[in-house]
Amino acid sequence: MSPAFRAAGAVVCALLLPLAACVPPPDSGPPDPGVNEARHADAPYVVILSLDGFRHDYLDLYPSPALQGLARDGVRAERMIPVFPTKTFPSHFSIATGLYAEHHGLVGNRFWAPDKQGFYSIGDREVVEDGTWYRGEPIWVTAERQGMRTAAFFFVGTEADVGGVRPTRWKRYDDSVPNAERVDTVLAWLREPPETRPHLVTLYFSDLDDVGHRDGPESPEVAAAVASVDAHLGTLVDGIAALPHADRVYLVVLSDHGMLKAEAARAQPLDLSPFPGVQMEEGGPYASLRVAEGGPERLPGLRDSIQALLGEAEVWMRQDVPERLHYSADARIGDLVILASPGATVVTPDRMPRRDAFTHGWDNQTPEMGAIFLAKGPGIVPGQRIGAFEAVNVYPWLAHILGLDPAPVDGRLEVLAPILGGGATAGEPGR
């Protein structure tokens, strides 16, 4: 029965008969929202593990037998290039949507949104869980809209009703939940009956970002954190191998950005008191300035004056940000954008650092900002090594694996299709 015919019949029924008599039989209504549609019965399963702040070269600097095993059994990229700015929320949401930050709306971890007349901040739970802040279509929303069930044990965007849709199962972020519990829950989801078993599962560990910020990339503490997350990955790998449907599971391990020392001696103070109506929305490796007074005609003079003050940092009006950064199309970005040289920062005078620190956010082509990407699964030829690629290309590849019709994106399927051993069909460029 067609949807239109069914709807028309429902109207007639409601006019002529008591309400109880109009309840449709079980097989004529919408599918159970917790059950996979029958057409996905043969679809594979994809588990995505994000290791926040895992710099691409940690794989070579520190022992990591589970990660090395994954590289041996599947594919490893030289590095994955995150979007600019190389911050947690923009980077993760670009992986999820296949869009650059200027298109998906998360232009920083904190920013002013003229369209919302408010601030987005990763620490504001009400805002983070409000789907109206997010643009694009995350891979779990693509799946859910096409009748495929998904689950998330944390991942940026999974707490929000993006386009009115959340994963079938999702967790409000709580950093205190042990990684072991996260892994056990994911494995329990994968053991469910096929009808309710999620075909896409996300998982997130923050250890490397936390320790990297505190102790630096080349510290014993980071080495210990690598060993810890690697052990949990080993548990996940063993658990997947024990599943009766293990040969249908893809495991993807990636990160959002790297880490680099911010030298206190190279911090550049930017005193905005001589510039009325100019506010710094976010500072550090990059800065975004909002100009509330004077209109567009004021911007060229401001840019030149601030450039003269900062010297080596690059200062642009938003529309002049280099195309390779893909950071100009959204007014949420701010009116002026400042990019510090790797290792240097731009801050307000009251935020001048007293000692070196460790952070991220610089130019996404900076090698130390590079992320990891490893994957194994059906059709992935073991032992592959591929070059650096942009994170926006992950979404179309995931959609292809899961047999989903992708949303329009900035990424391209043909970038990652070859790792499937020729089993993928290249999509339209730019899709």
C-alpha angles and dihedrals in degrees: 000000000000119000091241093052091046092051092049091050091051091055093050091047092051091053097048108029140045114274094249091058091056096062105118121234115263095259095053101058131078117292119270105273090224095052130078116243111251093246089069095056093110097039118120126243125246125200115190117196116190117199102196113223096005101151114216095242095053085088089067098035100052137037111261112161097177093050091045089050090052090051090049093049096042141357134320126191123217083235139321113240110224122213121262125292093046093219130130102253100041091044097048094046091051089054089050098045106028089233133120116244092256088063105037096048102235095110095163144348086269128019145145114251114205090193091057097032089224147081126269112211128170089226095057105092095191092054096041091055094046107100094199089078092062127079129191127036119281116217092252090055090049088053097045092049089054094050099262118129122231138184134200131200089187130318128151109277098017092102092058130077094238107193085354092299133110129176113278087248123025139159131222105238114266116167091196093070106106117242089235090061091049092053093046091052093050091050090049090054090051091052094057121111113279092253094065101019110120114239093202122044128176126201130181137197122186099188100107094047093049094048095038092056091048104039108015134247097281098049133115087240092061089048089054092047091052089052091049098051089041090057091052089048088053090055090050092049092049091047092052091047089056094056117105087229095045091125089064097053126101117199116201121186118188143144138219104231145334134247137249138178115263104210114220091213090059097050109122117210116219112199107198096181092102089056110066116210095017117123132182107227096184131004138185125072086004133012135205120206125199117205110206098174136051104027130242094311089068095058102080092054092046091049092052094046093049092044089055090052096049103041109186097031115090118238123195140172105242095253090054098054106126113269092235089068093054090213110126111071099081126069088212087076093072133243097276127032124200124195119193123209114260108284094018127094139197116222141158114265092254091057098054108141122238094203141017117284137186124238148128139231101106128126107316091230090063103113093225089059090059120121133209129255124185130157142170133181145106111342096009107124110227121248098024122157120195132183129252116299137176120265093232088075093068097076098059090046092053092047090052093050092050093046094242130146103245126226117239107281144167093243126085128225094214091068094069101018093093093065088069089072095254093307094116128084116223115243131216113295110260094017 
